[in-house]
Amino acid sequence: MIEVNAPASKSFSHRYLIAAALASGVSEIRNVLESDDTACTREILSLAGARFTPLNDRSGGYRVEGTAGRLLGGRTDPLSCYVHESGTTCRLLSAVLASGKGAFRIHGAPRMHERPIGALVQALRELGCEVAYENREGFPPLVITTRGISSASLPPREHVAQHVLAISMEESSQYFSGLLLACPQVDGLITLVLAGNKVVSWPYIGLTLQCMADFGIKFLVETRESTDDDAEWYATDWRTLSHVEPWCLRIKVQPGLYHSGSFVVEGDWSGASYLVAAGVLGRDTTQVYGVNPDSLQGDRALLDILRDMGAVLVSNQQGITVLPRPLHGITVDMSQCPDLVPTVAVVAAFAEGTTTITNVAHLRIKESDRIKAPAQSLRSIGVQVDEHEDGLTIHGLGPNVRLSLAGKKFATNHDHRMAMSQALYALKSLDVRPPEMFRLMEDPTVVSKSFPDFWKTFEAFVND
């Protein structure tokens, strides 16, 4: 049996580091993911006043001296906040830093400056911040000048009352998450309303709320059945929400300080997806340790998707046991788990029949175009792929196909998820073993963005 460990959750690592930096007192965060993205978040929070000291107990964690909500930017010149290619860092911290005082310059790598942030900036302006774009309207780099955020000047909107902030999740859930994390710093009760025409990546809001609850923040989640003005709002257990509609959810956040404490970051379902998929495509039973089958992480949906395709996955206290089985194609809406699309696309390539992935148009503004890039890669190994505006149709080669990969080179497009998903081709290769797959990538080190130990972990898999 093959045994591998999932990395720590990137999403929770970001959120716990931010909450600890905002907290009053000292927190200890264990099992923090050490990656390029989380390093960016930690470094910017350090520049703004928090102090991070590695724990000496080999837990992979930090002692964090919080700022009691007083993150500080520059007085004369803006504090330089370099986010590299981390969309999570950029969007979460743009909102959180806006709740501090001073000037903050948010900038990153060239691709980061092509990823939109206009909806979040509009919300920050409504909360009283000054935001100036340096180049292109609606995109970084930008400078936030703030004396804190306030709900006093929020305008009225359709479907909602005055003094309520409405924010869309059509492009990204990170706008909403960033504002949620910042809301306790507002000068009074604030209500966030889910706006727009559709909702993507809702489960990430659950992770944000879990983090806030862990750090003692008080909030109330309410839903209603329609957008009618007289539709009644009901208190809702946010942990049970798997689907929400625009204008039918609101979150009331009480002002207050984050409370310090000790926390352990759970395993990452996004990172584990490549290991589970390798187990599905391989020939040996695989045990993936460190993931919680009952997690709030949206990418836990991989279990349901693969089971629908015919995989046998057994949940246990240690994680997930994967038993290889032939798979068949399905049609699946992946709007709530978009990071899984490159992985599922590769798995679908080795299933019988056709798989159609829908409702993921927002993937075109990720680290790469994650609709176009998987399609191009799969075609390079002989898979017929139809690219749609909001998804893909993959015509599977079947489970018994064997690929000749020697001499090929695969583009990662500077995208960690493209590198790790394409590594799965090795499980069906005649002439390249999984431990050798990194040599076929144009930029294998890009995995350090979210799973620095990926190639070492992937050495456990065999294809003979």
Helices and strands as residue ranges (DSSP letters): E 2-5, H 10-22, E 26-30, H 36-47, E 51-54, E 62-65, E 79-82, H 87-98, E 102-107, G 110-114, H 118-126, E 130-133, E 142-146, E 164-169, H 174-182, G 183-185, E 190-199, H 203-214, E 219-223, E 234-235, G 238-240, E 249-253, E 262-264, H 269-281, E 286-289, G 298-301, H 302-308, E 312-316, E 319-323, E 331-333, G 338-340, H 341-349, E 354-358, G 361-365, H 372-380, E 384-388, E 391-395, H 416-422, G 423-428, G 434-440, G 444-449, H 454-458
